């Protein structure tokens, strides 16, 4: 994560990057999966299934915990992750597919996974490795819904600014594998679901739209979400939801066999780890929460207000301190620029907090990819706006066009890590010396 930095911001910049590194390391699958595994079965098979940005590294962690040469049941299976987020594994196949927009590889992965789940017997153990991103990566339309229509609806929802919980509500209702349908295919085997959470509140049934857990959504809820966000519904989507709206999760097929769910990593774990590093550097951490939601620029204005209160009145804490938060903001796309929600948060913070003295900040996605860009996020320092002006850049104009990426690229302030192969969503840190 080493970045070139202007000399006047070097110390603060490196400290912010250390906080982000601590946040990511705390939720690395290689650290959290092994201790969560049960005793290795001595008979039957261990079938590993998984989907999400962390799925490949979670699969690698299973292989490392249960080596091929050690006694016990045979371990095999397959997981699907985003292109570029794979790992080299020996016994668990790693597939790659499109994210955030699903593609034909997503459907192929779902079909293969359902087939493998259907081969499970009562003496087998199925381990489901679920992390954020799994909804797009396991995309198999429900009967009667065309793949093109499902992609169109989900793409429009992503641009609408709808929170991830609402997007996953719709995805679940339009899917042949989400909302517990993969669990149904695993009957009658024992099923253990291990989750790395990227959703506010850490409800495992919401992560990746809960392929192995009963859905909280209903067709009526999905219809309400689409109507409220004024998403045009193709005929196949509308008819499917209308025909299904009298059904409820309670009417789903029962899932036989023992079931267990463990949430292994959360945004709070990342914030706690970053807070510990901050204390080592003499900074008082103020954790606002790991489940913040809202429009990126609105959330930025709130963070700027808290930083201003600290500077003016030493409330709720006094500097030197660092404000930490997580969760998942949204961006309502109105312009034709580039940039994910973290870069947009930071650009809005630059404007909202322009009057806050000596404000340094970082906003990054813990998966290493901010939206669909090649950066994790960006960094901000007290000279950012002046440096941009010297280059002829208007922060307000870039924000209006949703073009935070090019703003921070011109300043050499993008944070580029590559895929981290974990995902507990956004990480934000505002440093006040």
C-alpha positions, -999 to 999 in steps of 0.1 A, spaced: 0 0 0 30 23 -2 21 55 -20 41 85 -32 31 115 -10 38 152 -8 63 158 19 40 179 40 15 150 44 40 121 47 36 113 84 -2 115 84 -5 97 51 16 67 63 -4 66 96 -37 65 77 -24 37 55 -13 18 86 -48 20 100 -63 7 68 -38 -21 67 -47 -31 102 -84 -30 93 -79 -54 64 -55 -77 82 -80 -82 110 -105 -98 87 -82 -118 65 -98 -152 58 -64 -169 65 -68 -156 101 -104 -162 108 -116 -193 89 -93 -220 104 -103 -214 141 -140 -215 131 -139 -250 116 -152 -280 135 -132 -312 140 -125 -327 107 -150 -355 99 -135 -390 97 -161 -404 73 -182 -391 45 -171 -361 23 -164 -325 30 -180 -305 2 -170 -268 1 -192 -244 -17 -188 -206 -17 -194 -173 -33 -181 -138 -28 -150 -116 -30 -134 -135 -1 -145 -169 -13 -112 -180 -29 -91 -170 1 -116 -187 25 -113 -219 4 -75 -216 7 -79 -213 44 -99 -245 46 -73 -263 26 -45 -251 49 -65 -261 80 -72 -295 66 -42 -306 45 -47 -334 20 -21 -356 37 -38 -354 71 -63 -381 82 -99 -373 78 -127 -370 52 -118 -359 16 -121 -322 10 -133 -310 -24 -157 -284 -38 -159 -252 -58 -163 -215 -50 -168 -184 -73 -152 -151 -68 -148 -118 -87 -124 -117 -117 -89 -111 -103 -98 -122 -68 -88 -158 -71 -62 -179 -52 -42 -210 -62 -59 -240 -45 -54 -277 -49 -87 -294 -40 -113 -267 -41 -120 -253 -76 -120 -215 -79 -143 -201 -106 -144 -164 -115 -173 -143 -127 -186 -107 -132 -192 -82 -104 -211 -60 -97 -228 -69 -130 -233 -106 -134 -224 -124 -166 -228 -159 -181 -200 -172 -159 -221 -163 -128 -250 -185 -141 -226 -213 -150 -211 -212 -114 -246 -213 -99 -256 -243 -120 -224 -262 -111 -228 -254 -74 -264 -266 -73 -254 -298 -90 -226 -304 -65 -249 -296 -36 -274 -321 -49 -248 -349 -47 -245 -344 -9 -255 -374 13 -265 -376 49 -230 -385 61 -214 -355 43 -205 -321 56 -212 -291 34 -193 -260 43 -206 -228 26 -181 -199 24 -202 -168 20 -190 -132 16 -200 -99 1 -203 -99 -37 -219 -133 -38 -252 -120 -50 -238 -109 -84 -214 -139 -86 -242 -165 -82 -267 -152 -107 -293 -178 -118 -327 -163 -127 -358 -178 -112 -380 -198 -135 -397 -175 -160 -373 -146 -156 -348 -140 -184 -311 -134 -175 -311 -101 -195 -342 -88 -177 -327 -97 -143 -294 -80 -152 -312 -49 -164 -332 -45 -131 -301 -50 -109 -280 -26 -129 -307 1 -126 -310 -5 -89 -272 -1 -85 -274 33 -102 -304 44 -82 -287 48 -49 -307 20 -32 -290 5 -1 -275 -30 -5 -302 -45 17 -329 -35 -8 -308 -46 -38 -303 -80 -23 -341 -82 -14 -348 -80 -52 -320 -103 -62 -332 -129 -38 -367 -129 -52 -355 -131 -88 -330 -159 -81 -331 -197 -83 -302 -201 -58 -304 -173 -33 -327 -169 -2 -319 -204 11 -324 -223 -22 -288 -236 -22 -294 -250 13 -324 -269 0 -302 -285 -26 -278 -297 1 -304 -319 19 -299 -341 38 -262 -333 45 -250 -314 76 -245 -277 66 -221 -252 81 -222 -216 68 -192 -194 75 -198 -157 67 -176 -127 62 -201 -99 65 -202 -68 43 -236 -57 54 -247 -32 80 -259 -51 110 -241 -83 100 -272 -104 94 -259 -135 77 -291 -140 58 -285 -107 40 -248 -113 30 -248 -124 -7 -286 -126 -4 -283 -157 19 -279 -187 -5 -279 -211 25 -302 -191 48 -340 -184 47 -347 -151 30 -362 -122 49 -375 -108 17 -409 -114 -1 -421 -108 -36 -443 -80 -22 -412 -63 -7 -392 -66 -39 -421 -50 -58 -422 -22 -33 -385 -15 -37 -386 -15 -74 -416 8 -75 -402 32 -49 -369 36 -68 -389 39 -101 -371 10 -117 -387 0 -150 -397 -37 -147 -395 -60 -177 -426 -82 -182 -408 -114 -170 -398 -97 -137 -432 -81 -130 -451 -113 -138 -428 -134 -116 -431 -111 -86 -469 -108 -90 -474 -145 -93 -452 -152 -63 -463 -124 -39 -487 -145 -20 -459 -168 -9 -439 -163 22 -405 -175 35 -424 -199 58 -438 -217 27 -403 -225 14 -392 -262 13 -379 -273 47 -341 -278 50 -333 -312 65 -300 -320 82 -282 -301 110 -275 -264 102 -250 -240 118 -241 -204 109 -210 -185 121 -202 -149 113 -163 -148 112 -155 -112 103 -173 -78 105 -166 -42 100 -165 -37 138 -135 -61 139 -117 -39 114 -125 -7 133 -113 -22 166 -80 -32 150 -75 2 135 -84 18 169 -57 -3 186 -31 10 161 -43 46 167 -38 42 204 -2 30 198 4 63 180 -10 84 208 -43 91 191 -77 88 208 -100 67 185 -136 78 181 -156 49 165 -188 62 150 -200 27 140 -195 -1 115 -229 1 99 -233 36 86 -255 40 55 -266 69 33 -256 90 3 -218 93 3 -219 131 2 -244 133 30 -224 109 52 -193 131 44 -211 162 56 -219 145 90 -183 134 94 -171 170 86 -195 183 113 -181 160 139 -145 170 130 -155 207 132 -170 201 167 -138 184 178 -116 213 166 -138 241 180 -151 226 213 -131 194 219 -164 174 218 -171 145 219 -133 140 222 -103 162 220 -75 161 194 -52 143 188 -77 118 177 -89 98 147 -126 94 137 -133 58 125 -164 45 107 -175 17 84 -206 5 67 -218 10 31 -227 43 16 -244 48 -17 -240 70 -47 -269 82 -69 -252 84 -103 -261 117 -120 -229 124 -140 -207 105 -164 -175 105 -144 -156 77 -126 -152 68 -90 -167 46 -63 -185 56 -31 -153 60 -10 -137 84 -34 -169 103 -36 -172 104 2 -137 119 4 -143 145 -23 -175 156 -5 -155 157 27 -129 180 12 -157 205 4 -178 200 36 -147 201 58 -127 228 40 -129 250 71 -116 223 95 -79 229 102 -54 202 95 -79 176 84 -63 144 70 -85 115 59 -87 81 41 -117 63 27 -112 28 12 -132 -3 5 -117 -33 24 -119 -55 -7 -94 -33 -24 -118 -22 -52 -138 11 -49 -169 3 -69 -157 -9 -103 -124 10 -103 -88 -1 -99 -82 17 -66 -94 9 -30 -102 45 -23 -82 77 -18 -65 100 7 -72 137 16 -49 162 32 -52 199 41 -36 210 8 -57 189 -15 -81 216 -26 -53 241 -32 -32 216 -51 -63 207 -72 -69 244 -79 -32 248 -91 -40 220 -116 -71 238 -128 -94 212 -111 -127 221 -94 -137 198 -66 -174 209 -68 -175 202 -106 -159 168 -101 -184 159 -74 -213 171 -95 -202 148 -123 -195 118 -99 -158 120 -111 -139 117 -78 -115 91 -94 -100 116 -118 -98 143 -91 -77 121 -68 -57 105 -96 -45 140 -107 -33 146 -72 -16 112 -70 -38 104 -40 -55 72 -50 -49 42 -28 -41 12 -50 -38 -21 -32 -52 -46 -56 -78 -72 -45 -74 -79 -7 -95 -111 -10 -116 -101 20 -146 -78 23 -162 -60 53 -171 -30 32 -160 6 37 -133 19 60 -130 56 68 -105 74 90 -103 112 97 -71 122 115 -69 153 136 -35 160 151 
